[in-house]
């Protein structure tokens, strides 16, 4: 089990329409420091992969691009 939860703004996540792709930066809390986004984004990705968010999937996981997620 994870020790840390990602700093995702649930209101932002809930406002993304079903079927829409998004990136971690689209749902992170406004007051979360930019320099910590990369590490926290990895936590969010792990949460998505572990079905912490039942309506979000990893859409692409290419090391050369930003990870995109999709609301399902």
C-alpha positions in Angstrom: 0.0 0.0 0.0 1.2 3.5 -0.7 2.3 5.8 2.0 1.6 9.0 0.1 -1.5 10.1 -1.9 -1.0 12.2 -4.9 -2.0 15.9 -4.7 -4.9 15.6 -7.2 -7.8 18.1 -6.9 -10.8 15.8 -6.9 -13.1 18.7 -8.1 -10.8 19.2 -11.1 -10.8 15.5 -11.8 -14.6 15.3 -11.5 -15.1 18.2 -14.0 -13.3 16.3 -16.8 -15.9 14.9 -19.1 -16.1 11.1 -19.7 -14.0 10.1 -22.7 -11.7 13.1 -22.4 -8.0 12.7 -22.2 -6.0 14.7 -19.7 -2.6 15.0 -18.1 -1.6 15.1 -14.4 -1.0 18.8 -14.6 -4.7 19.3 -15.5 -5.9 17.8 -12.2 -3.1 18.7 -9.7 -4.0 21.1 -6.8 -3.3 24.7 -7.6 -1.1 25.2 -4.5 1.1 22.2 -5.0 4.7 23.3 -5.9 5.7 22.9 -9.5 9.0 21.4 -8.6 7.3 18.5 -7.0 5.0 17.7 -9.9 7.2 15.1 -11.5 7.4 12.9 -8.4 3.8 13.4 -7.5 2.7 12.6 -11.1 4.4 9.2 -10.7 2.4 8.6 -7.5 -0.8 9.6 -9.4 0.1 7.2 -12.2 0.6 4.4 -9.7 -2.8 5.2 -8.1 -4.5 5.1 -11.5 -2.8 1.7 -12.3 -4.0 0.4 -8.9 -7.6 1.5 -9.6 -7.6 4.1 -6.8 -9.7 6.2 -9.2 -12.3 3.8 -10.7 -13.1 6.1 -13.7 -9.5 6.9 -14.9 -7.2 4.8 -17.0 -3.7 5.3 -18.3 -4.2 6.1 -22.0 -0.5 6.2 -23.1 2.7 5.3 -21.3 5.4 6.3 -23.6 8.7 7.3 -22.0 9.2 10.0 -24.6 6.0 11.8 -23.9 3.9 13.1 -21.1 1.6 10.3 -19.7 -1.9 10.9 -20.7 -4.9 9.6 -18.8 -8.5 9.1 -19.9 -11.8 9.5 -18.0 -14.0 6.4 -18.6 
